[in-house]
Amino acid sequence: MAIIEISCAEVWHEISNYLDGEISAELRERMAAHFKVCANCTAVLEGTQNVVGLVGDGRVFQVPEGFSERLYKKIFTR
């Protein structure tokens, strides 16, 4: 059976569900194939995994002044 390609936008939309194991086997296979060839989406996956790990850690981290504003600006200007 051939794997149907998936767009980066679709990958980004489903990345949380992918990490939580809440997608179909077919979609998981399509996304896994996409990660093998797309460095950008692989970076998004790894970054998301890192954020989930940090948040789930339970420790509190102090961030530099203005960090939140810069982060929101980066997120919403893509």
N, C-alpha and C positions, 0 to 999 in steps of 0.2 A: 504494500500500500504506500503510495506517494504521500509525502508530507506537504500539506498546503502551506505556503508561505504566510507569514503574519507581519504586519507593519509595526514599526517602532511605536506608533501611537497606541496600537492595540496592546503591545507588550507593556507600555507604561501604565495603561489603564488597568491591567490585570496583575501587575507585579506584586501587589499586596496579597491578592488571592493566591498567587503562585507560591509565595513564601509561606502562607498559611495552609497550603495543601487543599484549597477550596476551589479547584478547577477540575475540569474533566481530564481524563487521561490523554485524550486527543489534543486538547489545548496545551497541556503540560509538554507533550512531545513537540508540538509546534514551537512553543516558546524555547524549549531546550535547544532545538535546532537553530533558532534565531540567535540565541546567545553564543553559539559556536562561531557565528560569522559576523556578529555585530559588536564591535568593541564598545560603542557608545551605550548600548543597552546593557552590556555586561557590567560596565562601570556604574550604571544606574542601579542594577541589581545588587552589586557589591556595596554601594553606598547605602542603599535601603537596608541591607542586612546589618551594616555597621550601626545605623541609626536605631534599628530595632534592638540590637544588642546593647547599645548604650542606654536606651530608655528602659529596657527590661532589667538592667543592672541594679537599678534602685539608688545608685549614688547620685548626689547632686554635684553638678559641675558649674563653676563660675565661668561665664563667657565674657569676652572683652566688651567694653562699652560700645554701643552702636551695632553689635553683632546681629541682633534680631532684625533691625531695620535693613541691614545689608542682605541678610538671608532672604527676607520677604521680597526685597527688590529683585534679587536674582531669580527667585521662584516665579514671580509674576511677570517677568519681562521676557520669558522664553516664548 
